Amino acid sequence: MSVLLDVFTVVSVSLGVFFFFAGTVGFLRFPDTLTRLHALTKADNLGLGLIIIGLLPRVASPLLAVKLIGIWLLILLMGAVVSQLIARFARRSDDESM
């Protein structure tokens, strides 16, 4: 059973890192602010979720698992708020330049 948990953790964390990397590539390659935000928020949320799911079998107590899930939810909320603020600012600056 331990080997299966090891494999699950390694696969899940590796996929999470891959999605973080894909989001970073999208951020560097996409042409405008809104598509860059889309790449970052979608890939980073999925990457973080996979990493948290991969780490959950490794925690020592249920309280630590709840803390990991709480951190994940707070980062999801923070990412949504920050991306909305950046998109609103980018749209306003585009409207002012016209």
C-alpha positions in Angstrom: 0.0 0.0 0.0 2.9 2.3 0.7 4.3 1.9 -2.8 0.9 2.9 -4.3 0.8 6.0 -2.1 4.3 6.8 -3.2 3.4 6.4 -6.9 0.2 8.5 -6.4 2.1 11.3 -4.7 4.9 11.4 -7.3 2.5 11.3 -10.2 0.2 13.9 -8.8 3.0 16.3 -7.7 4.8 15.9 -11.0 1.6 16.7 -12.9 1.1 19.7 -10.7 4.6 20.9 -11.5 4.0 20.4 -15.2 0.8 22.5 -15.1 2.7 25.3 -13.2 5.4 25.1 -15.9 2.7 25.2 -18.7 1.2 28.3 -17.0 4.5 30.0 -16.9 5.2 29.2 -20.6 1.7 30.6 -21.4 2.4 33.7 -19.4 5.7 34.3 -21.4 4.3 33.4 -24.8 0.8 34.8 -25.0 0.5 38.3 -26.6 -1.8 40.3 -24.3 -2.7 40.7 -20.7 -6.0 38.9 -20.6 -4.7 35.7 -22.3 -1.7 35.7 -20.0 -4.0 35.9 -17.0 -6.1 33.1 -18.4 -3.0 30.9 -18.8 -1.7 31.6 -15.3 -5.0 31.3 -13.4 -6.2 28.1 -15.0 -2.9 26.3 -15.1 -1.7 27.4 -11.6 -5.1 26.5 -10.0 -4.9 23.0 -11.5 -1.3 22.6 -10.7 -1.7 23.6 -7.1 -4.8 21.4 -6.8 -2.8 18.4 -8.0 0.1 19.1 -5.7 -2.2 19.4 -2.7 -4.0 16.2 -3.6 -0.7 14.5 -4.0 0.4 15.7 -0.5 -2.8 14.8 1.3 -1.9 11.1 1.8 1.4 12.1 3.3 0.1 14.3 6.2 0.4 13.1 9.7 -3.0 14.2 11.1 -6.4 15.2 9.7 -5.9 18.7 11.1 -2.9 19.1 8.7 -5.0 17.9 5.8 -7.7 20.5 6.6 -5.0 23.1 6.8 -3.7 22.1 3.3 -7.2 22.2 1.9 -7.8 25.6 3.6 -4.6 27.0 2.1 -5.6 25.7 -1.3 -9.1 27.3 -1.1 -7.6 30.6 0.1 -5.1 30.7 -2.8 -7.9 29.9 -5.2 -9.9 32.8 -3.8 -6.9 35.1 -3.9 -6.1 34.2 -7.5 -9.6 35.0 -8.6 -9.6 38.3 -6.9 -6.2 39.4 -8.1 -6.8 38.3 -11.7 -10.1 40.3 -11.6 -8.2 43.4 -10.4 -5.5 43.0 -13.0 -8.0 42.4 -15.8 -10.1 45.5 -14.7 -6.9 47.6 -14.6 -5.8 46.3 -18.1 -9.2 47.0 -19.6 -9.3 50.5 -18.1 -5.9 51.3 -19.4 -6.9 50.0 -22.9 -10.0 52.1 -22.9 -8.0 55.2 -21.9 -5.5 54.7 -24.7 -8.2 54.8 -27.4 
